[in-house]
Amino acid sequence: MEENERLTMTALDAQVSPRHLQMIKAAIPYVHLTEQRFLSIYVKFLEFKNTMDFFSVDDDQLQACSLNADSSDPMNMLNDIRPFCTDSERETMDMLLNVFQAMNLYRAYQSSTSSSGESAGPANSMDALKSMLSPEQQAMFDTYSAMLSNMT
């Protein structure tokens, strides 16, 4: 990720850091050093206060979970994290997203074959999918499959 690339705000930042605080942050490099320190601490204090206020609502469910439509889907989380990654981290994210997509495709295939009564076993199907990958990708797939099977 290049330094001059503008990042979008996370859903939480959008809730706790209103536009006027962003404008103050943008002005900080243009004021004297002592004011920079004060403004930086002041902005962070206001963001902290806004965060505390945001989570002080008397709700049974955690309010941050409602910021995203489907917060239980790991693919959504990876897609939300991806813009903040370096290029090499994005490659890893893309690989993880591809593994998730492959697993979802495999699950859909399993459910369709089990409902249609086909006798293709899961191991044969998985071997067929893995045979399309390079040895390096197969090792990565095995690693992520093991990690993801422990999550579900």
N, C-alpha and C positions, 0 to 999 in steps of 0.2 A: 504494500500500500504506500503510495507516495505521500510525502508530507503535505503537499498542497491540495490533496484530495479532500473534499468536504465530506464529512460524515453526517449521516442523518442521526437524529436523536433517537434513543431507545424510547419505548413506550413509557417507562418509568421516568426518564428524564423529562419527557414532554409534560408529565403530570407535576413534577416538582421543580422544574426550572422554566418559569414562564419567559416569554419573549423579552421582557425588560431586563431580566437577569442575563440573558444571552447578549443583549446590547451592551450591558456594563462589562461583561467578559471581553467583548470585542474591543472595547475602549481601553482596557487595562494596559496594553503595551505602549500607549500614547501618553500616559501620565507619569509623573515623577515617581521614583522608586519607592518612597515612603507611602505614597498614595496607592501604588500597585499592591503593596503588602496589605494595606488596610482593605482595599476593594476586593482583593482575592479572598481574604478571610471573611469579609462581610457577605460576599456572594455565596461562599460555601456554607456559612452559617444559615443564610436564608434557605438554601437548598436542603440543608439538614432539617431545619424547622418545618419546611413544606413536606419533607418525607415523613417526619414524625406525625404531622397533622393528617397526612394521607392515610397512614396506617392506624390512626386512632379511632376510626369509624367503628361503631359497635355492630359489626356484621359477623355472622357465623363463618362466612368464607373469606379467605384472604383476598383483599381487594386487588392486589397485583395480578392475581390469576385471571381476573376478568378483563385485564388490559388486552389480552390476546384472545381471539375467538376460540381457538382450540389449543389450550396450553398443555394438554396431555400428550400431544403428538411431538415426538422427538425431532421429526423432520422440520416442523415449524420452528423449533428452538434453534436448530442448526442454521436454518435459513435466516433467522433474525440475528444470529451471532456473526454470520459470514461477512457482512459489510465492514466489520471492525477488525478483520483479520489481515495479516500480512499475506503476500502472495503464496508463500509456502504453506501457511495455515489454511488458506483457501483451498489449496490442492487437497489437503487432508480432509477438510469439510466436504469437498466435492466427492472424495472417495467414500466418506461416510454416508453421504446422501445417496450415492449410487448403491451402496450396500443395502440401505434401507429400502430403496426402490426395488432392488432385486429380491429382497426378502418379501416385500409386499406382493410382488409379481408371483413369487414362488407360492406364497400362501393362497393367492387367488387361484393359481393353477391347481394346488392341492385340493382346494374346496370344489373346484369344478370337476376334477377327475373323481373325487370321492362321491360326488352327487350323480355323476354319469355312470359310475360302476366300472371305470377303466382299471386295469390291474397294474399300471405303471407305479412302481414303488417310489417313495420319497428319495431313497438313496440313489436310485437310477436317475431320477430327474435332477437331483442336485449334482451328481457327477456329470451329467450332460451340460448343465450350466457352467460348472467349473472348468470343463474341458475347453470352453471358449476363451478362458482367461490365460494370461501368461503365468509362468510359475511364480513370479513375484506377486502378481495380483491374486493368485490362488492362495498363497500364504497370508496375504492381507485379508482376503475374504474369510479364511478360516479363523483368523484372529478376531475380526469384527463379528463374525457369526457367533463365536463363543461368548464374546462380551454381550452381544445383544440377546442371546438366549438366556443369559443370566438375569437380564433386565425384565424379561417378560415372564 
